Amino acid sequence: MRYPPTNQHANGDLEQIRTDYQHLFDQESVLWTDSTARVSF
C-alpha cells in the first residue's frame, strides 16, 4: 500500500488496518515496512 508521506494521519490509519486484519483473519502478525524496497516471495 502506498500513501503520501505528508499525510499526518496515514500511520494511525494503517495501524488500524493492520489491527483489523490480524483480528479478522486470526493472524499473529502482519508485515509492515516503512522503507521503499523491493521484495520477493
ABEGO torsion letter per residue (X at the ends): XBBBAABAAAAAAAAAAAAAAAAAAGBABBBBBABBBBBBX
